[in-house]
């Protein structure tokens, strides 16, 4: 009888030890996995910060180089009428290309998703996507601004140039391959009165105003940043 009790007791002890060891092994594996994951995330974060710092440094160097170049051009053309005229033409071309910061009178248009529309308030036969800003809405506004004589345009700080693509990927809109979200602040430099055609009855803004939240205002001084990407050509010579 004593032998049976001893055997049972030993069996229970062995079972408890086995369970404890298994739990310990699983805990160690889980801890190791968590530590490894955190270590990997930290390395990735450090790498991103390093590249961000490099990008900011190179951008600053480029800005400084452009300022020095502008100073050299100004000095070299100061007493040369022909060279000065060519320099003015270069400056104008750079402004039109979008590779310089510009400012002037114009307009600011703010387009937002309709915040008053929800799945509860929308009509049964209505489509909630009608009340969200889409890429084609922005493209249409940009095209109308160009038709009205806009000399420079930006959306949420992204300069619109000849190579600019305004695309939609899922629920995200990209401009110059950068993600932008509502509200969309559209700025344009040009004769403000000509931009009134966008808000006239039947105009692009008048049509969108039935679904989206839109506000416009004329400004005496609109500042539009330069395009920060690279404008490359494959076929032009």
Phi and psi in degrees as a GROMACS rama.xvg file:
@    title "Ramachandran Plot"
@    xaxis  label "Phi"
@    yaxis  label "Psi"
@TYPE xy
-62.6992  -38.9551  UNK-2
-62.6451  -39.2248  UNK-3
-65.0756  -42.63  UNK-4
-63.5526  -41.4018  UNK-5
-63.1769  -41.6663  UNK-6
-64.8932  -41.8852  UNK-7
-64.5062  -44.1924  UNK-8
-61.2212  -45.6742  UNK-9
-61.8116  -38.2197  UNK-10
-63.6395  -42.7  UNK-11
-64.6825  -43.3174  UNK-12
-61.3775  -43.5883  UNK-13
-63.0741  -40.2291  UNK-14
-63.3067  -45.9339  UNK-15
-61.7538  -43.3783  UNK-16
-62.9483  -40.6293  UNK-17
-62.3583  -45.5006  UNK-18
-62.5494  -43.1665  UNK-19
-63.1008  -41.6609  UNK-20
-66.123  -41.2448  UNK-21
-61.9927  -44.7526  UNK-22
-62.0777  -41.1539  UNK-23
-63.8696  -41.898  UNK-24
-63.5342  -45.0794  UNK-25
-62.6168  -40.7228  UNK-26
-62.7569  -43.5197  UNK-27
-64.1345  -41.1251  UNK-28
-63.6478  -43.7265  UNK-29
-63.5131  -41.7385  UNK-30
-64.4306  -42.6026  UNK-31
-62.7941  -40.8843  UNK-32
-65.6978  -41.3447  UNK-33
-64.4531  -44.5968  UNK-34
-62.5075  -42.6958  UNK-35
-63.5605  -40.5209  UNK-36
-65.5169  -43.6785  UNK-37
-64.9429  -39.0373  UNK-38
-62.8925  -41.2476  UNK-39
-65.9489  -42.316  UNK-40
-64.632  -40.4371  UNK-41
-63.4637  -42.1269  UNK-42
-62.6452  -42.7153  UNK-43
-64.5708  -42.5133  UNK-44
-62.6167  -42.0458  UNK-45
-62.8747  -39.1875  UNK-46
-66.9935  -41.1952  UNK-47
-63.0905  -43.1287  UNK-48
-63.5468  -37.8966  UNK-49
-63.9298  -45.2543  UNK-50
-68.0484  -35.7177  UNK-51
-63.1591  -42.3219  UNK-52
-65.0402  -40.9847  UNK-53
-62.8601  -42.4161  UNK-54
-62.576  -45.3476  UNK-55
-64.3538  -38.2229  UNK-56
-65.4749  -45.8199  UNK-57
-66.4866  -36.6788  UNK-58
-63.5309  -41.6547  UNK-59
-64.7362  -42.3052  UNK-60
-61.3176  -40.3535  UNK-61
-64.7988  -43.4037  UNK-62
-61.0055  -43.4917  UNK-63
-64.6234  -39.7556  UNK-64
-64.8091  -39.8524  UNK-65
-65.4279  -38.2432  UNK-66
-66.5195  -40.8403  UNK-67
-65.3762  -40.3931  UNK-68
-62.7327  -41.7671  UNK-69
-63.1481  -39.6197  UNK-70
-64.7728  -43.4386  UNK-71
-62.5338  -43.3524  UNK-72
-62.8802  -41.9915  UNK-73
-62.3923  -43.2083  UNK-74
-66.8106  -39.0157  UNK-75
-74.7757  -20.7017  UNK-76
-107.617  5.60939  UNK-77
-58.3954  -43.1486  UNK-78
-110.626  19.5476  UNK-79
-125.623  107.719  UNK-80
-61.8048  -44.5721  UNK-81
-64.3192  -47.0801  UNK-82
-64.2058  -37.1046  UNK-83
-63.695  -40.8334  UNK-84
-64.1182  -39.7215  UNK-85
-66.5562  -38.343  UNK-86
-64.3817  -40.2727  UNK-87
-62.9238  -37.6093  UNK-88
-68.0939  -39.4885  UNK-89
-62.5938  -43.6577  UNK-90
-61.7396  -43.6861  UNK-91
-62.4512  -44.6064  UNK-92
-61.6125  -41.4925  UNK-93
-63.8071  -38.6234  UNK-94
-63.5362  -43.3374  UNK-95
-69.2749  -33.7415  UNK-96
-70.0486  -25.6233  UNK-97
94.6453  15.176  UNK-98
-100.129  15.1292  UNK-99
-135.821  151.948  UNK-100
-68.5568  139.456  UNK-101
-135.263  161.314  UNK-102
-152.012  156.359  UNK-103
167.831  176.719  UNK-104
-71.6035  151.004  UNK-105
178.642  -140.186  UNK-106
-143.6  152.757  UNK-107
-124.736  128.014  UNK-108
-119.51  126.66  UNK-109
-111.715  122.358  UNK-110
-118.613  126.819  UNK-111
-130.186  155.893  UNK-112
-60.2784  148.324  UNK-113
-75.6859  107.345  UNK-114
-76.1153  -13.8233  UNK-115
-85.9445  -9.2051  UNK-116
-99.8887  126.065  UNK-117
-131.978  173.927  UNK-118
-64.5837  -20.2646  UNK-119
-85.5731  -34.0192  UNK-120
-92.066  -16.0338  UNK-121
-74.203  150.327  UNK-122
-69.3485  157.859  UNK-123
-61.9041  -38.5295  UNK-124
-94.0512  1.38344  UNK-125
-89.6016  160.783  UNK-126
-114.453  119.924  UNK-127
-64.1458  -22.6702  UNK-128
-66.3667  -18.9662  UNK-129
-66.1231  -20.788  UNK-130
-101.424  16.4906  UNK-131
-119.677  139.614  UNK-132
-69.7309  129.225  UNK-133
-113.152  166.1  UNK-134
-61.4391  -36.9083  UNK-135
-67.8194  -28.0448  UNK-136
-63.2839  -45.1294  UNK-137
-66.9131  -41.4774  UNK-138
-61.0461  -42.1964  UNK-139
-64.1487  -40.246  UNK-140
-65.717  -43.5038  UNK-141
-60.8547  -44.8193  UNK-142
-61.8582  -40.7441  UNK-143
-67.1793  -36.3683  UNK-144
-64.9201  -41.5937  UNK-145
-62.9858  -42.4858  UNK-146
-63.2739  -27.8238  UNK-147
-87.2587  4.41768  UNK-148
95.969  17.6856  UNK-149
-61.1391  130.491  UNK-150
-93.6328  -20.5471  UNK-151
-154.758  140.278  UNK-152
-138.102  143.781  UNK-153
-141.236  152.597  UNK-154
-128.708  118.023  UNK-155
49.8136  41.1814  UNK-156
84.2881  -3.6224  UNK-157
-92.0402  117.155  UNK-158
-71.5309  133.589  UNK-159
-88.1396  116.6  UNK-160
-122.398  -178.253  UNK-161
-62.5945  -26.5179  UNK-162
-98.7295  3.14075  UNK-163
-65.484  132.978  UNK-164
-114.51  130.455  UNK-165
-111.142  107.191  UNK-166
-129.188  162.056  UNK-167
-121.402  125.83  UNK-168
-121.985  102.736  UNK-169
67.7366  -122.824  UNK-170
-99.3999  10.9919  UNK-171
-112.119  133.984  UNK-172
-102.134  134.601  UNK-173
-117.507  136.251  UNK-174
-127.655  125.331  UNK-175
54.6603  33.4337  UNK-176
67.6898  15.9689  UNK-177
-109.8  137.421  UNK-178
-72.2457  132.752  UNK-179
-130.855  148.732  UNK-180
-133.211  164.631  UNK-181
-66.8071  140.269  UNK-182
-78.1764  147.467  UNK-183
-99.6771  114.204  UNK-184
-97.2231  108.869  UNK-185
-103.37  124.398  UNK-186
-118.59  141.463  UNK-187
-142.21  139.683  UNK-188
-103.23  131.866  UNK-189
164.648  -171.45  UNK-190
-73.8712  110.366  UNK-191
-54.3255  -38.6457  UNK-192
-63.9249  -29.1848  UNK-193
-70.9024  -25.342  UNK-194
-75.275  -10.2927  UNK-195
-64.9312  -18.1785  UNK-196
-63.4766  -25.2881  UNK-197
-68.5911  -28.3972  UNK-198
-99.1356  -3.87756  UNK-199
-65.1141  164.306  UNK-200
-58.8509  123.463  UNK-201
89.2907  -4.59448  UNK-202
-74.9726  170.667  UNK-203
-58.9904  -43.0904  UNK-204
-71.965  -35.4386  UNK-205
-63.4819  -40.2222  UNK-206
-69.4663  -41.0716  UNK-207
-71.376  -26.5369  UNK-208
-64.0439  -18.3065  UNK-209
-70.9821  -19.6401  UNK-210
-122.323  -36.0433  UNK-211
-109.204  170.268  UNK-212
-95.1567  118.519  UNK-213
-132.106  135.886  UNK-214
-137.695  146.051  UNK-215
-134.433  153.042  UNK-216
-156.04  142.034  UNK-217
-81.4609  144.467  UNK-218
-131.418  141.263  UNK-219
-75.6249  -24.9707  UNK-220
-141.599  106.229  UNK-221
-105.04  128.501  UNK-222
-106.071  125.716  UNK-223
-124.273  123.966  UNK-224
-74.2073  162.217  UNK-225
-75.9434  161.547  UNK-226
-73.2932  126.689  UNK-227
-97.1961  -0.848117  UNK-228
-87.1902  -164.538  UNK-229
-114.124  124.397  UNK-230
-94.0625  109.029  UNK-231
-117.732  151.61  UNK-232
-124.756  140.195  UNK-233
-103.704  -29.2713  UNK-234
-116.694  -20.0163  UNK-235
-74.6894  142.214  UNK-236
